[in-house]
Amino acid sequence: MPERAHNLFSAGISHENVPPEIIGRFGMPQTACTFAESAAGDCASEILILSTCNRVEVYFAADSDAAIKKVVEKIWGENADDFAKICSIKKNADAADHLFAVASGLKSQMTGETEILGQVKKAYQAAQTAGATGRHLNKLFQRAFNVAKEVRTNTNITRG
């Protein structure tokens, strides 16, 4: 039986579009992220939540756009409508490009900071350990780590 086609999605908020207190309202510690990934697993074939002081984003693989609403509802429950009103949703190449920019520090409050890469790696490792990632997200996140390394190696982004 052939594997179903999947789309990559990201839905998130960051310092770029909401104040810190709003990020804090939707943010969660890593253990809660792992629990939420598990709860939303029936809506998406693969899922990862990145929650930092400057962003709260969910990356997932699913076969239809209808999964976006379901994933957000599973993760944020009664606050899902509030999150949906302010989040930025990206799909496929746009979701990948966004992750690459985040992991590279291009979307950080202090452009070029390297702490975000460690936070992305930690979220990925936790989701992978919990069995929430698969072929699509594994490939996406491994590529994001490579892109971040290339950006740091081939530019002066971390200097200054």
C-alpha positions as CSV (number, residue, x, y, z in Angstrom):
1,M,0.0,0.0,0.0
2,P,1.6,3.4,-1.0
3,E,2.2,5.9,1.7
4,R,-0.2,8.8,1.8
5,A,1.0,12.2,0.6
6,H,1.8,14.6,3.4
7,N,2.1,18.3,3.7
8,L,4.4,20.1,6.2
9,F,2.8,22.8,8.3
10,S,3.9,25.3,10.9
11,A,1.6,27.4,13.1
12,G,3.1,29.8,15.5
13,I,3.5,33.1,17.2
14,S,6.7,35.0,18.0
15,H,8.2,38.2,19.2
16,E,7.7,39.4,15.6
17,N,3.9,39.5,15.9
18,V,2.8,39.4,19.5
19,P,4.1,40.9,22.9
20,P,5.9,38.6,25.4
21,E,2.9,38.2,27.7
22,I,1.0,36.6,24.8
23,I,3.8,34.2,24.1
24,G,3.9,33.4,27.8
25,R,0.2,32.6,27.7
26,F,0.6,29.9,25.1
27,G,4.1,28.7,25.9
28,M,4.8,25.5,27.8
29,P,7.7,23.6,29.3
30,Q,9.2,20.7,27.3
31,T,7.4,18.0,29.3
32,A,4.1,19.7,28.4
33,C,5.2,19.9,24.8
34,T,5.8,16.2,24.7
35,F,2.4,15.6,26.3
36,A,0.7,17.9,23.8
37,E,2.5,16.3,20.9
38,S,1.1,12.9,22.1
39,A,-2.4,14.3,22.4
40,A,-2.3,15.9,19.0
41,G,-0.8,12.8,17.4
42,D,-4.1,11.5,16.2
43,C,-4.5,14.7,14.0
44,A,-1.1,14.6,12.4
45,S,1.2,11.8,11.5
46,E,4.2,13.7,12.9
47,I,4.4,16.7,15.3
48,L,6.9,18.8,17.2
49,I,6.3,21.8,19.4
50,L,8.9,24.5,19.8
51,S,8.3,26.7,22.9
52,T,10.8,29.4,23.9
53,C,10.6,32.8,25.5
54,N,10.3,34.4,22.1
55,R,8.2,31.9,20.2
56,V,5.7,29.1,20.4
57,E,5.4,27.1,17.2
58,V,4.1,23.7,16.2
59,Y,5.5,21.9,13.1
60,F,3.6,18.9,11.8
61,A,3.0,16.6,8.9
62,A,-0.6,15.9,7.8
63,D,-2.4,14.9,4.7
64,S,-4.8,17.9,4.6
65,D,-5.2,21.5,5.6
66,A,-8.1,20.5,7.9
67,A,-5.5,19.1,10.3
68,I,-4.4,22.7,11.2
69,K,-7.5,23.5,13.2
70,K,-7.5,20.0,14.8
71,V,-3.9,20.2,15.9
72,V,-4.3,23.7,17.3
73,E,-7.5,22.6,19.2
74,K,-5.7,19.5,20.6
75,I,-2.7,21.5,21.8
76,W,-4.3,24.7,23.2
77,G,-7.8,23.4,24.1
78,E,-10.1,26.2,25.2
79,N,-7.5,28.7,24.1
80,A,-7.3,27.3,20.6
81,D,-9.5,30.0,19.0
82,D,-7.3,32.8,20.6
83,F,-4.1,31.1,19.3
84,A,-5.6,30.6,15.8
85,K,-6.5,34.3,15.5
86,I,-2.9,35.4,16.0
87,C,-0.8,32.6,14.7
88,S,1.1,32.5,11.4
89,I,0.4,29.4,9.4
90,K,2.9,28.2,6.8
91,K,2.8,25.2,4.5
92,N,5.4,23.0,2.7
93,A,8.3,25.1,1.4
94,D,7.2,28.1,3.3
95,A,7.1,26.1,6.6
96,A,10.6,24.7,5.8
97,D,12.0,28.1,4.9
98,H,10.6,29.5,8.2
99,L,12.2,26.7,10.2
100,F,15.5,27.3,8.4
101,A,15.4,31.0,9.3
102,V,14.5,30.3,12.9
103,A,17.2,27.7,13.4
104,S,19.8,30.0,11.8
105,G,19.0,32.8,14.1
106,L,17.5,35.0,11.3
107,K,14.2,35.2,13.1
108,S,15.6,35.9,16.6
109,Q,15.2,39.1,18.5
110,M,18.9,39.5,18.3
111,T,19.6,38.4,14.7
112,G,22.3,35.8,14.6
113,E,22.1,34.6,18.2
114,T,22.9,30.9,18.5
115,E,20.8,29.9,21.6
116,I,17.8,29.2,19.3
117,L,19.6,26.5,17.5
118,G,20.1,24.6,20.8
119,Q,16.5,25.1,21.7
120,V,15.3,23.7,18.3
121,K,17.7,20.7,18.7
122,K,16.4,20.1,22.2
123,A,12.7,20.2,21.1
124,Y,13.5,17.9,18.2
125,Q,15.3,15.4,20.4
126,A,12.4,15.3,22.9
127,A,9.9,14.9,20.1
128,Q,12.0,12.2,18.4
129,T,12.5,10.3,21.7
130,A,8.7,10.4,22.3
131,G,8.1,8.9,18.8
132,A,6.3,12.1,17.6
133,T,8.6,12.6,14.6
134,G,9.0,10.4,11.5
135,R,10.5,10.5,8.0
136,H,9.1,14.0,7.1
137,L,10.0,15.9,10.2
138,N,13.3,14.1,10.7
139,K,14.4,15.1,7.2
140,L,13.1,18.7,7.7
141,F,14.9,19.2,11.1
142,Q,18.1,17.5,10.0
143,R,18.2,19.9,7.0
144,A,17.5,22.9,9.3
145,F,20.5,22.0,11.4
146,N,22.6,21.8,8.3
147,V,21.3,25.1,7.0
148,A,22.0,26.7,10.4
149,K,25.6,25.4,10.3
150,E,26.1,26.7,6.7
151,V,24.8,30.1,7.7
152,R,27.1,30.4,10.7
153,T,30.1,29.0,8.7
154,N,29.6,31.1,5.5
155,T,28.4,34.4,6.9
156,N,29.3,36.9,9.6
157,I,25.9,36.6,11.2
158,T,27.2,35.7,14.7
159,R,29.8,38.5,14.7
160,G,29.1,42.0,15.9
